[in-house]
């Protein structure tokens, strides 16, 4: 019986994983050419910036870490500004702060 329960657990985990992957592809806006609204863009930027923020906390970094992701974030920030979205949004400030810290760390490293 334990084997059957383990198999059921594995199948359920796989279903959840595929559900997450499908939604990630469906709702990710940074990979699209057209950003539908401010909230979608900002939410995608928050998720992307979190990966840079996580990299900043790592004790042993491989420089320049997160370079491709940083370029995507910078393009997203440019789109945000170009669309005339609310620049006083706190999440926008947070993302800009993360990117400033990312730049500082990489400049210090040379």
C-alpha positions in Angstrom: 0.0 0.0 0.0 2.8 2.4 0.7 4.1 2.1 -2.8 0.7 3.0 -4.3 0.5 6.1 -2.0 4.0 7.1 -3.1 3.0 6.8 -6.8 -0.2 8.8 -6.2 1.9 11.5 -4.5 4.3 11.6 -7.4 1.5 11.9 -9.9 -0.1 14.7 -7.9 3.2 16.5 -7.7 3.6 16.2 -11.4 0.1 17.6 -12.1 0.8 20.6 -9.8 4.2 21.2 -11.5 2.6 21.2 -15.0 -0.2 23.5 -13.8 2.4 25.9 -12.5 4.4 25.8 -15.7 1.3 26.3 -17.8 0.3 29.4 -15.8 3.8 30.8 -15.8 3.9 30.6 -19.6 0.4 32.0 -19.9 0.7 34.9 -17.5 4.4 35.9 -17.9 4.5 39.3 -19.5 8.2 39.9 -19.8 8.5 37.3 -22.5 5.8 39.0 -24.6 6.1 41.9 -27.0 2.9 43.6 -25.8 2.4 44.4 -22.1 -1.3 44.5 -21.4 -1.4 46.8 -18.3 0.6 48.4 -15.5 -0.2 45.7 -13.0 0.9 42.8 -15.2 4.1 44.5 -16.1 4.9 45.5 -12.5 4.1 42.0 -11.2 6.4 40.4 -13.7 9.1 42.9 -12.9 8.8 42.2 -9.2 9.2 38.4 -9.8 12.2 39.0 -12.1 13.8 41.5 -9.7 13.5 38.9 -6.9 15.9 36.6 -8.7 18.4 39.4 -8.9 17.8 40.2 -5.2 18.4 36.6 -4.4 21.6 36.6 -6.3 22.8 39.6 -4.4 22.5 37.6 -1.1 24.6 34.7 -2.3 28.0 34.6 -0.6 29.9 33.3 -3.7 28.8 35.1 -6.9 29.8 34.3 -10.4 30.2 37.7 -12.0 28.4 39.1 -13.8 25.6 37.1 -12.3 22.1 37.5 -13.6 23.2 39.6 -16.6 20.5 38.4 -19.0 17.8 38.8 -16.3 19.0 42.3 -15.5 18.8 43.3 -19.1 15.2 42.0 -19.3 14.3 44.0 -16.1 15.9 47.1 -17.5 13.9 46.8 -20.7 10.8 46.3 -18.6 11.5 49.4 -16.5 12.0 51.3 -19.7 8.6 50.1 -21.0 7.0 51.0 -17.7 8.3 54.6 -17.9 7.5 54.8 -21.6 3.9 53.8 -21.0 3.5 56.6 -18.6 2.7 54.4 -15.7 2.7 55.6 -12.0 6.3 56.3 -11.1 5.4 56.8 -7.5 4.4 53.1 -7.2 6.4 51.6 -4.3 7.1 48.4 -6.1 8.6 50.4 -9.0 10.9 52.1 -6.5 11.8 48.7 -4.9 12.8 47.3 -8.3 14.9 50.4 -9.2 16.6 50.0 -5.8 17.4 46.4 -6.5 18.9 47.3 -9.9 21.0 50.1 -8.4 22.4 47.6 -5.8 23.0 45.1 -8.6 24.9 47.7 -10.6 26.9 48.8 -7.5 27.9 45.3 -6.7 29.1 44.6 -10.2 30.9 47.9 -10.6 32.8 47.3 -7.3 33.7 43.9 -8.6 35.0 45.5 -11.8 
